[in-house]
């Protein structure tokens, strides 16, 4: 792999990671804000937010906090992968056109 390809690859990965982090933080902090609006703070707000993202408490038939963690993780992974793949594909097109 040439120097130019390494630079493009690392840039695509970094940009994808930033996009994923931005998306996951919007999802998570939106749920935290809703929990805090109900008067919850600290660990209670985090637990409530994750359970809400997971579809509700396990006892009520939802996925609970574990499904909420999965929701936040997938909110980070998909944009990161999409941006990284698009960046690498764009580089491949550019390289073939040269």
C-alpha positions as CSV (number, residue, x, y, z in Angstrom):
1,X,0.0,0.0,0.0
2,X,1.4,3.3,-1.0
3,X,1.8,6.4,1.1
4,X,-1.1,8.2,-0.5
5,X,-3.4,5.2,0.0
6,X,-2.4,5.0,3.7
7,X,-3.2,8.7,4.2
8,X,-6.6,8.3,2.5
9,X,-7.4,5.1,4.5
10,X,-6.6,6.7,7.8
11,X,-8.5,9.9,6.9
12,X,-11.6,7.8,6.0
13,X,-11.4,5.9,9.2
14,X,-11.0,9.0,11.3
15,X,-13.8,10.8,9.6
16,X,-16.1,7.8,9.9
17,X,-15.3,7.4,13.6
18,X,-16.1,11.1,14.2
19,X,-19.4,10.8,12.3
20,X,-20.3,7.7,14.4
21,X,-19.4,9.4,17.6
22,X,-21.5,12.4,16.8
23,X,-24.5,10.3,15.9
24,X,-24.2,8.1,19.0
25,X,-23.8,11.1,21.3
26,X,-26.9,12.7,19.9
27,X,-28.9,9.5,20.5
28,X,-27.6,9.0,24.0
29,X,-27.7,12.6,25.2
30,X,-31.2,13.0,23.8
31,X,-32.4,10.1,25.9
32,X,-30.5,11.5,29.0
33,X,-32.1,14.9,28.5
34,X,-35.5,13.2,28.5
35,X,-34.7,11.3,31.7
36,X,-33.4,14.5,33.4
37,X,-36.6,16.3,32.4
38,X,-38.5,13.8,34.5
39,X,-36.3,14.6,37.5
40,X,-33.8,11.8,37.4
41,X,-30.1,12.4,37.8
42,X,-26.9,10.4,37.8
43,X,-27.1,6.6,37.5
44,X,-30.9,6.7,37.6
45,X,-30.9,9.0,34.5
46,X,-28.5,6.7,32.7
47,X,-30.4,3.6,33.5
48,X,-33.7,5.2,32.4
49,X,-32.2,6.5,29.2
50,X,-30.7,3.2,28.2
51,X,-33.9,1.3,29.1
52,X,-35.9,3.8,27.0
53,X,-33.6,3.4,24.0
54,X,-33.9,-0.4,24.5
55,X,-37.7,-0.3,24.2
56,X,-38.5,-0.2,27.9
57,X,-37.8,-2.4,30.9
58,X,-37.3,-6.1,30.5
59,X,-40.1,-6.7,33.1
60,X,-42.5,-4.7,30.8
61,X,-41.5,-6.7,27.7
62,X,-38.8,-4.4,26.4
63,X,-35.2,-5.0,25.7
64,X,-33.9,-3.2,28.8
65,X,-30.6,-1.5,29.3
66,X,-28.7,-4.1,27.3
67,X,-30.8,-3.3,24.2
68,X,-30.2,0.4,24.9
69,X,-26.5,-0.1,24.9
70,X,-26.8,-2.0,21.6
71,X,-28.9,0.9,20.2
72,X,-26.2,3.4,21.1
73,X,-23.4,1.2,19.7
74,X,-25.2,0.7,16.5
75,X,-25.9,4.4,16.2
76,X,-22.1,4.8,16.3
77,X,-21.2,1.9,14.0
78,X,-23.4,2.4,11.0
79,X,-22.4,6.1,10.2
80,X,-18.8,5.3,10.9
81,X,-18.8,2.4,8.4
82,X,-20.8,4.3,5.8
83,X,-18.5,7.3,5.9
84,X,-15.3,5.2,5.8
85,X,-16.6,3.0,2.9
86,X,-17.7,6.1,1.0
87,X,-14.3,7.7,1.5
88,X,-12.4,4.7,0.3
89,X,-14.7,4.2,-2.6
90,X,-14.2,7.8,-3.7
91,X,-10.5,7.3,-3.5
92,X,-10.7,4.2,-5.7
93,X,-12.7,6.1,-8.3
94,X,-10.3,9.0,-8.2
95,X,-7.3,6.6,-8.6
96,X,-8.9,4.9,-11.6
97,X,-9.7,8.2,-13.3
98,X,-6.1,9.5,-13.0
